[in-house]
Structure formats: structure tokens, C-alpha cells
Amino acid sequence: MISGTAAIVEATPSNVRAKTQGTVDVLIALSRASGGALSGMVVAQSSYHILSLIGSVLSLFLIPVVV
């Protein structure tokens, strides 16, 4: 995560670097909070097994995006 945010910040012009870094940090924090809340709801309604299956399927969808 740190190297990803550093790469984004390094790629931005210096006059908007602080704003970009702040925006990226907020978006990362919101996504972490959302992921924690949603995973808690999935486990509360079903089980860790279902949560791991959902995570596996989502990770398979991300492979073409990353590669």
C-alpha cells in the first residue's frame, strides 16, 4: 500500500502533490472501513467459508485488471 501511494504521489506535479496524497489516503481509509464492515456483515449472516469464497471470486475478477 505504501509503495502504491508513493508511486501516485511521485507521478503528480508538485503544486497538487499534497492534495493528491490526502485524497488517496482518504479513499484508502474509506475502502478499508467499507471492506471491514461488509466482511463483518457477510460473516454475521453466513460464515467465514462464504466470506473466503466471495474473496476468491472477487480476486479472480481482479486478475485481468492488474495484468
Secondary structure, DSSP 8 states (H G I E B T S, - for coil): -HHHHHHHHHTS-TTSHHHHHHHHHHHHHHHHHHHHHHHHHHHHHS-HHHHHHHHHHHHHHHHHHH-
